[in-house]
Amino acid sequence: MDRLEDLNKKLGMRSEKDWSCACYVPEMGNTPKYGDYLAWSESSAINFVNSGIGARTNRNSMGIDMLCNILRKAPKFGLLTDEGRQAVWLIEVKTTKLPHPEMIGSAIGIKVTEDVSYITGMDRFLKGVNEDTMGYLKDLGAATASNGAVGLYHMEGVTPEAIKKGRDLLNDEYQTYVIDDAELDRLYKNYPNLWKEQHGTPQRVYLGCPHMTSGQMTEWGKRIVAAMEKAGKTKVGVPTYMFGSIYVKEAFQKKNPEIAKKLEDMGVSIPLNCPMMWCSTPVEMNERVATNSNKTRVYSKARFFFDDALTELIVTGKLPADVA
């Protein structure tokens, strides 16, 4: 890793602070534009720039991405072509409310595996790609890429390519998959519990994987502080971590100094590393980790919980009785 970091610095990387799986957020200074050709390798970043920005990159292996970027050339096939970006699945979302991004992303990833999908019914809830929706679309895409190997999805009326081209993005021989409340409930109930002590109390809470956007950090910061103050608590009931890049962390702290100080005093940490990889270390892999990330769940023994359950866990140190 040290050798790779040194090599990246020689090639123009600003500093060791530049590592982030959400390398496209505004604070990173590395946001591609619609139609840009790229050669990226991080699965969730590939998914977001293809889907949420409309840039174009294939899923490149590590090393190949570096060579392509040195040459400023990439083989033109797959998701770099118009044909490769055609959707072969029509996903009809018929839920009664905005579905949790991790759940709908998980459902899509399992069904389509690595294919491109065209999602309808979400423009009832989301209005384009912006600061308010970036985190949601990021997490949805990451779930499709971890439960499957999806590099691109289109969302009618929301993502830029779908707004521009509409249902012309659908392949003539597409298949249809309907997602409703019952389908998402069925999926969640089939998530495995990989904790060695399956009904033990969680020992840590990991929020954010991929790295949080500043909007997500602000949202979770306000949620935790409000819940703690309502309960009259001054210290979190279980060690809690909100993962993000140094640039997002600094932007969050500058924009929300009071919330940031309260979180620090309450015992909430903002690490810069990767929770998924942290969970694979010899000590951490056997701890009972609760997370809001489907990606962390897929690649480790961590258990996924919805936001309300995690909030209660953070405040009280215990999960609600109906989900424990």
N, C-alpha and C positions, 0 to 999 in steps of 0.2 A: 504494500500500500504506500509506503514511504517512497519507493522508487517511482510508482505511478504518479504520485503527487509532484515529485520533482520534475518528472517529464512534462506534466501538464503546465507547470509553472514556466518551464523553458519555452513552451509553445504559446504562452500568452495568458495563462490563468492568473488572475490578479493576486490571489492569496489562498491559503488553506481554508479560509472562510467560505469559499465559493461552492463547497459541496452541498448539494440539495437535490432530492428527488423531484421537488417542485421547482425546477430550475427556470421556469417560464413566468413565474409570478412577477408583477411589476417591480417589486423591491430588489429582485435579482439583477435587473438591467439586461435581461437576456430574452425578451419576449419576441418570438418570430412574428411575421406578418402573414396575412392570408396569401396563400399561393407560394410561399417560400419553400424551397427544396432543402431538406435537412438529412442528416444521417445520425440519428440518436439511437440509444440502446436501452434506456430505462423504461420499463414497460408502461408505467402509469403516465410518464411524461410524453411518451410516444402517443398514447391514447388521447391525452388532452390536447396536444398541439394539432393532431389530425382532426379531432372532433370539434373541440371548443374554439380553435383558432382558424382552422382551415389551411394550415401549412401541411407539408407532405413529407412523411418519413416512413420508411419500412422499419421493421423490428431487426435492428442490426446487432450482431454479437459484439461483445467488448473487444476492442482492438481494431476490428473492421470499422467501427464508428470513427476512431481516431484517424485511421488511414484515409478514409473518405474526406474527413474535414481538413486534413493536411493538403490533400489534392484539390479540395473544393469541387469534388465530383463524386457522384454515387451512381451505381447501376440503376437504370430507369426501368423498373418493373414493379409489379404489385401495387402498393399504396401510393406510388409516385405517378401512376397513370390514371386517366379517367376511368378506364375499364375496371381497374383494380379497386376503385373506390365506389363501384356500384354495389348497392345493397341486395343481398340475396335472402334477407329475412325482413318481413314487415312485423314489427312489434306493436301490438295494439294495447295501450295502457288504459284499463277501465277501472281503476281504483277510485274509491270515494273521496280520497284526499291525496295530497302530495305524498308519494311513497318514499320511504326511507331510501336514501341513495345507495347504501350498501346492499339493501335487500333487492332492489330492482336490478342493480348492476350484477349481483350474484345470479339472479334468475336468468338474465340475458346471457351471461358468460357460460353458464352450464348448458343452456339450450343451443346457442349458436357456435360454441367452441372458439373458432378463430375467424368466423365469417363477419362480414359487414352487415349491420342492421340499420333499418330505418324505423325510428320510434315515433309513434303518433300518440296523441292524447296528453302530452306533457305541457303543451302550450297553454293549457288551462291554468297551470300553476307557475310556470317560469316565463319570464319575458326577456329573451335574449341572453347573451353571455356578457356578464358585467361583474362588478365587485361583489354584488349580492349573490349571484348565482355561480360564480367561479368555483367556490368550495364544493358546492353540491355536485356540479358536473365533474369535477376532479375525482371526487370519491366514487361517484357512479361508474366512471370510466375505469378507475383502478380496480373496482370489484369485477368488472367484465374481464379485465386483463389478468386477474388472479384466480378467479373461478374458471376462466377460460384462457384464451390467448388473443383477446380482441385488441386490435390496433386502431380501430376506427368505428364510430357509430355516428349516424345522422339523427337529429331530433327535429321533427317538423315544427317550423315556426320559431325555433330556438337557436340551433347551431348555424353558423354563417353559410356553410355550403348548402344546407337544407333550405335556408331562407332564399338563397340565390337560385337554386335549381329545382326545389320541390320534389315531387314524386317522380320526376325524370331520373332521379338517382336510383330508383328501384329497377332491378333486373327483371326481364320479362317472365322469368320462371321462379319468382320469389315464393317462399313459404311464409305462412302466417303463424304467429304465436301470440296468444292473448294472455295478458297479465292482469289479474284482478286481486282483490283483497285476499280471497281464499288461497290463491296460488302463492302469494307471499307468506301467508301464515303457514302453509304447508312446508314451504322451504325452510323457514326459521325453526320450526319444530324438528326438522331433520338435521340441524347443525349438531355435530358431535361435541361431546364434552370430553376433552383429552387430559383434564387434570388428573393427576394420580389420586388425589383425595377429592373425589368428584363433588362432594357437598361441603367442602371446606370454605372458609371465609377468604375472599380474594386478598392477596398481599400487596398488590400494586394496581394502579389504574393508568393505562396508556391511552392518551388521546392524540389522534393525528397520525395517520400513515395512509397515503403520502403526507409529507410535511404540511402543516396547517397553512392556510392563507391568513393574512392579517385580519380579515373579516371573521374567520372561524376562531382565531385566537381571542378576538374581542368578544364574540358571541359566547364562547365557553367561559371566558374570564368573568363576564357579567353574570352568567348563569350560576357559576360556583359561588361568587361573592354574595349574590342575592340569597341563595339557598343557605349559605353558612350564616349570614346575618339573621335571616328569618328564624333559624334554629338556635340562635344565640351561641354559636360555636366560634372559637378563635383559631383552632387548629384542625386541619382535615383529619378524617377518621382513618384514612389509609393513604400512603404515599402516592401522590398524583403528579403526572408528568404530561405537559403539553408540548409536543414535538414540532419544531419549525426551524427554518434557517436563521442564522444570526441577523440577517437583514430584515426579515419579517419580525423577529423578536424585538429588534431595536425600534422598528416602526411602530409596533404595538405599544411598547413602553413609552415612546414619545407622544403618541396620540392619546394614550389612556394611562397617564402616570399614577392616578389614584387607584385604579383597578389593579395595575401591575404591582404596586406596593402592597396592597391588601393581599393579593395572591401570594407574594413572597412571604409576608408575615404569617400567612395561614399554612405555609409549607408546600405550596405548589411550585414545582420546578419547570423550567423551560429548557430541556436539553436540545442539542443541535444534531445529535446522531440519529441513527435509524432504529426505531423500536423493533421492527421485524428482525433485524440482525442481532439486536441486544437480546432478544428472546432466545436466540440460538446459542448464546454463550453457556459454558458448562454449569455455572451457578444459576443463571436466570432461567434456563430452559425448564427447570423443575419447580419454579415458583408458580403460584396461582395468579396469573395476570388477567385482569378484566380490561377489555378494550372496546372502542367504538369503531374499530377498523376491521373490515372483512379481509383485507390484505394481510394484516398481522395474524388474524385468525387462521387463514389458509396456510401460512408458512411457518406456524409455530404451534405451541400447545395453548396459546391464549384463548380465552372464551369471549365471544361477542355478546354485548348487551346493548339495549337501546338507551338513549340519552337519559330518560327519567330514572331508570334503574341505576345507571352510573352516578348520577347526581346524588341519589340517596346514599349510595355506597361511599362517595367522597365525603359527605357530611357526617354520616353515622358510623362508618366503618363496617356496615352490614348491607347486604342486598335485600331488596324487598322480599317478603316471604314467598310471594307467588312466582318468583324467578330464581330463587336461591337453589 
